[in-house]
């Protein structure tokens, strides 16, 4: 049998594991339920992908994010590993074929959104699958006290009941002690192995700055810190405005948010990953699953709602281990705005029921009717039609999602897809009888071959139109005609956000929402926001200590590189302390002028930053100076 390191080298071309990965993999191979808490960039996927590749059968991966799911599937396929995904909004026939291939084909990984586990077709097919492992990604979503609770995660219990012999690995980047305990309980772990990576990042300097003009300070920081950057803002409008400001100062930038069309999002993401664009200004829709190791700075303009999301976003900086920066720029009105937004984020139950009824009216959904494929949804258009505030609607949609009633997601199909439903001989007879559609079918077969008969295959109406020298709209009409005739199953691309009713449409007046639980969760989220306010105002405690304490990790020594640690060192230097070090520096440069890096090299046992700060304090005091060549000299 191959060893874990052999699998890692073969498929992922890495010669060694990251911290904790190998121990986690060994625990999974050894037949244990595992909870792995690894910070952002810690390589969580490898922890289930490697052991799954060492066993016969298929690994089911539960994950809530469609974009991440699709990205993982494409990454696995690119290294020769068969993988597929099933999520809300897919064409029913596409789901059917995908699940069949998991039973009869060679699929090794099936990514599934938690909502899909509830469907009868999924349950029936899973019973016939040879499942070797169940991986629960973003496992904090199962906790009512986590920062992104999703009740659909409770359905994972169904998988455990159907496959009691299959072990489970749960993974997350952020989980407090309370959340860890709930994950273990809800996933029915017995004697689990729990692995927790440290929340301390030795190369990441955290800092907070209160500023009068955030954009001006942002430009100043980006000019000082070279390299790739992510700038997080609070709104779609702000992402464009800030990006435009950066462009006017000569900084290459682009903006990203969930409201952009799928191809626009992908283009912006790829331009940034390739280095064509240096800075991406984005809402929190950006970043999940983005593996770019050389991000030098992550800058937030304003406050996050909780430490979990902030730590995850800030942690996208410096994954290559080199010095990087996580910076918050804020003004006092940001605090007031955050508290006001929070108050609006938990609307009254009467208003929630009203919005649900408006959604049903908007899509003409009769009581008891279903729509599993999803509707195109533009928030501003819906809000305008019913004279509602877009932000209020957004918050209600989030609460309805937590109640497992509706789900709002980004466009699920970046490309159209097609499957031929007829056998070869029947298709040939159809082509003979329908001459006007024969050229289109021939071109489809020439471009995609037999794959069209076995699975949903990505197609391009634009390319078909070019080959056939017909308008693209004509191609779409003909494909729709073939779909209605039952010749093909055609799933046009969906670039717009999708709204899915997760249950048959209910009577809005009878929506069952637990008022006590609703209020309890509201208070929990309020405490999380107030911790972020504390984090921003703190000017004495090491920021890494604050983060470690929040997540219940035993506190290490101070990081030495955050703003509060540097301020302490600077104060120490300015107050005339470290006189021995000052005397030693003077002795060194009396005998021979030295550059600052040469002086730091002579103090190998001391903190380099402390030596630099002492030297600066000595310059400010007029004890030493720089000559024209940059050497330090005694005055």
N, C-alpha and C positions, 0 to 999 in steps of 0.2 A: 504494500500500500504506500502511496506517495505520502511524504511528510508535508506538514503545513508550509514549510519554507519552500518546498519544491513547487507547490501550487502557486505561491506568491510570486516566485521567479518566472514561472511559465506564463501566467496570464497578466500579471501586473508589473512585471519587469523590475521589481524591487528586490534588493539583496538582503534586506533585513526588515524586521517588524518594528513598528513604533512602540513606545512604552505601553505595557499592559496587553497589547494585541495578542501576543503569543500565549500568555496565561489564560486569557479569555477563550481563545480558540481551543486550547487543551481542555478546559472545563466543559465546553460544548461537546467536543469529541468524546469526553468521558461520560456523557449522558447526564449532565446536570442542567437544571434550569438556571439561567444566568441573568443578572441585572448588571449592565455595564453603563457607567456614567462617565463619559469621556468628553472633555471640552471640545468646542468647535474646532475642527481641523485635526481631531485626534484619530481619525481613520476608523469610524464606527462600522462602515459597510464591510470592510475586510473581515471584521470579527464574525460575521455570519456567512459571507460569501465563500471564504476559504473552507470552513468545515463542511458547508453544503456541497462543495465540489469534491470532497473526499468521500462522499456517500452516494449510493444509488438513490434515485428518486428526485423529487422536486422540493424546493424550499419556497414556502409561502411567506411573502414579506408584506406586512400591513403597514401602510404609510398614508398620511392624510393629504399630502401635497402632490397634485397631479403633475406639476412641472418637474418636481424632483423625481417622481416616479418614471416619467418619460425619459428624463436625462439618464437615470440609472440603467434603464433598459437599453438605451442606445449605447451607453458605455460598455455594458456587458457584451452586446452584440459585436461591438467593434473589436473585442479581443477574442471573438470566436465562441462565446458562451450564449446558447439559446435562452432568450428571456422574453417575457410578455407582461402586459399590464391590463387590468380590468378596473374601470372606475366609473363613477356616475357620469352620465351624459353620452356614453358610447352607444352606437347602433346595436340593437338587440342581437342581430345576426353576427356582428363582430364579436360580441361577448360569447355567443354560442360557439363559434369557431375557435376562438382563443382557448376556451376551457376544454374543448375536445382535444386540441393539440397538447394540452397539459396531461391528458390521460393517455393518448395514443402516440403522441410525438415525443420529441427529445428535449422539450422545454425543461430547463434546470431551475429557473426562478420565475415565480408568478407574483408580480406586485399587484396588490389589491387595496382599494380604498376601504376603510372600515364600513362605510354604508353598504357596499356591495355584499358583505358577508351575510347580510340579512336576507338577501334574495333567495328564493327557492331553487332557482337554476344553479346558483353557486353552491348551495348546500348539497344538492344532489350530485354535482360533478366532483366536489371535494371528497365525498365518500369513496369514489372510485379512483382517486389519485394515490400514488405511492409518495406520501409526504415524508421527507427526512428531517425537516426542521421548520419551526415557525419563528419568524423574526418580527418583532414589534418595534418599528422605528418611531421616533418621537413619542416614546412611551409615557412621557409626562401628560400626554393628552387624555389618559385614562383616569387621571386624578382630578377630583372635583376642586382641589386646592392648587392645581397646577395653573400656569399662566395661559394655557391654551386648551382648556377642557373641551373634549368632544365626546358626547355620550355614546356615539356610534362605536367607540372603542370598547364599550361593554360587550359588544357582539363577539369579541374575540373569545369569550367564554364558550361560544358555540363551537369554535374550532377545537378547543380543548376537549369538549364533550365528544365530538365526532372522531377526534384523533387523540385519545387519552395516552397513547404510548409515545407520542411525539413530544420532544422537549422544546422549550421556548427560550429564546434569548430576547430580552427587552433592552432597548438602547435609547439613551437620551444624552443631551449635552448639559442639561440643567435640571437638577432635582434637589429640593430641600429634603431634610430628614422625613418630614411629614409626607411629602410626595413619594419618596422611596418606599415608605411603609405601605402606602395605598397601592402602588404598582404591584408589589409583592402579593398583597391581599387579593386584588381584583384579578390578577393573572393566575391565581391559585398555585403559586410557587410553593413547593415543599423542599425545605433545606436548600435554598438557592445559594449559589455563589454570587457575591456582590463585589464588583470591582469599581473603585472610584478613583479616577485620575485627579490630580491636583487642579484646583482652580487658579493657582498662581501661574503667571506667565512671565518668566524671567526676562524675556526680550521686549515685553510690551509696557510702554510707559503710559499710565493713565493720568489725565489731567482735566481740570474743569476751569473755565475762564468766564467770569462775568464781564460782558462787553457792552459798549454803547451801540456798536454797529457790527452785527454778526457777519455780514457779507464782506466788509472791509477787513475784519480780522481773519476771515477765512482765506482771502487772497494772500494776506501777509503770511499765514501759516503755510499755504501751499507753495509759496515762493521760497520759504525757508527749508521745507521738507521735500526733497525731490522724490520722484517715483509715483507709482500708481496710488490712487486714493478713491475711497467711497465717501460720499457726503450724504448723510441721511437727513431728510426734511420731513415735515409733518403733512404736507398736502401735495397733490398732483400739480396744482398750479405753481406752488413754490418750487417744485423740482425744475420746471421750465425756466422760471424767473432767475433762479440762482445759477443754473447752467448758462443762461444768456449773459449774466454778469461776468462769469468766469471767462467766457469767450472774448468779451470786450477787453479783458486785461491780458489776452494772449495765452490763456491757459486752455488747453484742449479739453473739452468736456461734452457730455451728452446727458440726457435725462431719461429716467426709466420709472414707469409706474404701471399698475395693473390695467389702467384704462387704455393703454396703447394697443394697437393691433398686434397679433401674435408675431408676425414677421418683423414688425418694427421693434418689438421687444428683443427678439432673437438677434437682429442686426446690431442693436445697441450693445447687447451683452457680448456678442462676438467681437465687435470693434474694441470694446474695453479689454476683453481678455487677451486680444492679440497685441495690444499696445497702441493701436491706431488712435484710440481716445484715452487720455491719461486719467481723467476724473469722471466718475459717473455720479450724478446727483439723483438720488432715488428715494422713494417712499420705502416702507418696510416690506413691500412686495418683492424687493430685490435681495438676492444673496443666498437663499437656501439652495444648497447643492452646488454652489459655485466653488470650484477648486482652483483658486489662483493664489499660489503661495507667496508671491512677492508684493502684496499690498503693503505699502509703507505707512499709510495712515487711514484711520476711519474717524470721521468727524461728524458729530451730531449737532445740528442746529436746533436746540431745544431738548426737552426731556422725553425719555421713554416712559411708558406706563408702569414698567416693572423692571427689576434687576435681571430677571431671566432673559428677557428680550434684548436688553442692553448688552449683557455679557456675551450673548450669542453674536450680535452684530459687531461689537467691538472686536471680538475674537477672530474676525475675518482678516485682521491685520497681522502680518508677521508670521504666517504659518511656515515660512522657510527658516525660522529661527533667528533671523536678523533683526536688529533694532527697529522697532516700529512704535506708532503712537495712536492712542485712542483718546480723543479730545471731545469734550462737551463745551459748546459755546452757548451761553444763555443770557437772558435778561430777566429782571424780576417779574415782568408781565408774563413770561413763559410759565412761571409757577402758578400764577392765578389762572392762566389759560388751561393748563393741565388739569387743575382741580375742577374748573368749569366743564371741560370736556368729559371728565370722569362722571360728574353728576348727570350729564346728558346721556352717558353710555348705558345707564340702567333706567330706561324709561318706565312709565307706569304700565301695568298689565293691560289696562283698557286700551292704551295706545298701541301696544303690541298686537292685540286682537284686531284693532282697526287696520293696521298695515297689512296683516295677513289677509283680511277681507279685500283690501285694495289690490293685492297681488292676484288673488283669485279672480277678481273682476277684470283686471288688466289682461289676463291670459284667457278669460272666458272659461275658467275651470269650474265645472259643475261639481256639487258636493259628491264625493265618492269617486271622482274621476282621477286618472293617473297620468303621469308623464315622466317616464324614466330617462328619456333622452335629453331633457333640459330645454329651456327657452333662452333665446338671445336676451340679454338684459343690459340696458344702459341706465345706470343709476339716475343720472340727471334728467333723462327723459321721463322715467317713471315718476320721479319726484315732482317734476313740473306739471305733469298731467293731473296729479291729485293735490297740487299746491302744498307740497311738503318740503321740508328742509332736507337736502341730500344727506347731511351728516346724521340727522335723526333717523332717517331710513336705514342708513348703513348700520347704526347701532342696533336697530330692531332686527335686521337680518342676522347679525351676529348672535343675538339672543335666541332667535328662532332656530339658528343652527345648533346652539347648545341644547335646545329642546328636541333636536333631531327631527325637525319639521321641514325645514328647507335648507338648501345648501347653495351658496354663491361661490362660484369658482371662475378662474380665468378660462379663456377659450381652450377647449380640450383637443381640438384637431388643428394642428398647424398645416396639415396637408389633407387633401381629400383622399379617401380610401375606397377600394372597390373589391368585390368578391363575385366570381361567376358561380351562379347557383345551379346551372344546368350541367349535365354530363356532356362530354365532347360530342357524341353523336347527335344528341338532342339540340345542342347549340348549332351544329352544322345545318340541321334541317331548318332552324329558325333563321339562319343567315340566308339560306336559299329563298325562304318565303318572304323575307323582309329586306329586299335589296338595298333600300335607302339607309339601313342601319349597318349593313355588312361592312363598309369601309372602316367605320369606327371600331367595330369588334376586331377586325383584322389588325388594325394598328395597335390596339390594346394588347393583343396576343403577341404581336411582334416586339413590342416594347417590354412586356413583363412576363411572357411565357407561361409555363404551367403553374407558376406561383399563384396566379389568379384563381385557380381551382382549389387551392388548399388553405389559403388564408387571406384576410383582408390585406390588400397591398396598396401602398401609397401611389397615387397617380397625380399628374399635373394636367389640368384642363388646358393650360396655356400651351404646353408642349404638344398636346394632341391637336389643338387648333392650328399650330404652326405646320405640323406634318400634313394635316388634312386641308390646309388653306381655307379654313372656315372661321367665322367669328367665335370667340371663346364662349359667348352666351349660347350659341347654337349647340356647341359641344355639351354644355351643362344641361340644356333642354333635352338633348338626345339621351344623355346618361340618366336623367330623371325618368324619361319614357321607358328606358330599358329596366329601370328599377320598378316602375309601376307594373310592367308586364311580367315581373318575376324572373327576368333573365339574369339580372345582377342585383346585388345588394350594394347600394351606392350611398356613401356617407360623405356629403360635402364638407369642406373644411369649415371649422367654427372658430373664427378669430375673436368674436365678441365674448365677454364674460357670460357664463351660463348659470341660470337659476333652475334648480331641480327641486321639485316637491318630493320629499323623501317618503312620504306616506300618501295614501289616497287623500284628496282634498277634504278637509274637515270643516265642520260648522265653526266659524271663527268665534262665536259666542261661547262655545263649549271647549275651547282649547284648555287642556289641563296643564297648568303651570303652577308648580309648588311655590307658594308665596314665601314660606319660611326659608326654604332652600335658596330662593332667589335673593332674599335679603342677606342671608348668611354669606353667600358668595360675593355679594356687593361689598360687604364689610372686609372680606379677605382681600379683594382687589384694591380697596381703599388703602389698606395697610401697605400693600406692595408699592403703591404710588408714593405714599409718605416716606417710604424708605428711599426712593429715588430722590425725593426732595432733600432728605438728610444727607445722601451721598453728595449732592451738588453743593450744599452749604458747608460740608465738612472741610476744615482747613488745617487740621492737626493730625488726624489718624491716617496712617498709610492706606491708600485706596485698595491695594490688594488685600490688606487685612479686613477692610470693610466687606469686600466680596467674599472672602473665605468665611467670615463669620456669618454672613447671610445664608450661605449654603451649608452651614454646619460643619465646615472643615476645620480641623485643628490648625491654629494660626502658626505660620512659620515666622522667621525673622522678617523685618521690614524689607520691602522690595528694593528701596534705595533709588528708584528711578521715576517714581510718580511725582506729581507736583508738590505734594505735602512733604515727601521725603527730601526732595531737593531744596524746598524752602527751609527745612530744618537745618540742612547742611550749610546752606548759604548764611543763615542766621548765626550758626555756630562760627563760621569763618568771619563774618562781619563783626561779631561780638569780641573778637580778639582771642578766641579760644584756639587750640591747636598751635600754640606758640612754638612748640618743638618742631612741628612740621614746617612752619614759616621760617624758622631759623635754618633748617636743613636746606630748604629751597634757596635761601639767600646764599648759603655756603656753596651750593652747586654752581650757581650762576656767577658768583664772584670769581671762581677759578676759570670758568669757561661759559660763554653765552650758550643757552640751550633753547630749543623750541619746546612748546608745551607737551607734545607727545613724548619727547625725550625725557622730560622731567617725570611724566607719569610712569614711564618705563622704569625709572629708578626707584619708584615706590611700589614695587610689585605686591607687597603684602597689604597695601591700603586701597581703599575704594577710589578708582580713577576719577569718578565724578567729584568726590570730595577734594582731591588734589587740584582739579581744575577750578573749582569754586574758591578754594583758598588763594590760588594764584590770581584769580580775578579780583578778589577782595584786596590783595596786596597791590594790584595795579590801581584800584580805585583810591587806595590810601596813599598813593604816590611813592611806594617803596620800590616798585619795579616798573619796567615799561617794555614795549616792543620796539626793536630797531626796524629799519626799513626792510630787512630780509625776514622779519618775523621772529627773530631771536629775542628771548627775554634777557634784559640787562638790569643790573642794580642801579638805582638812581642815587 
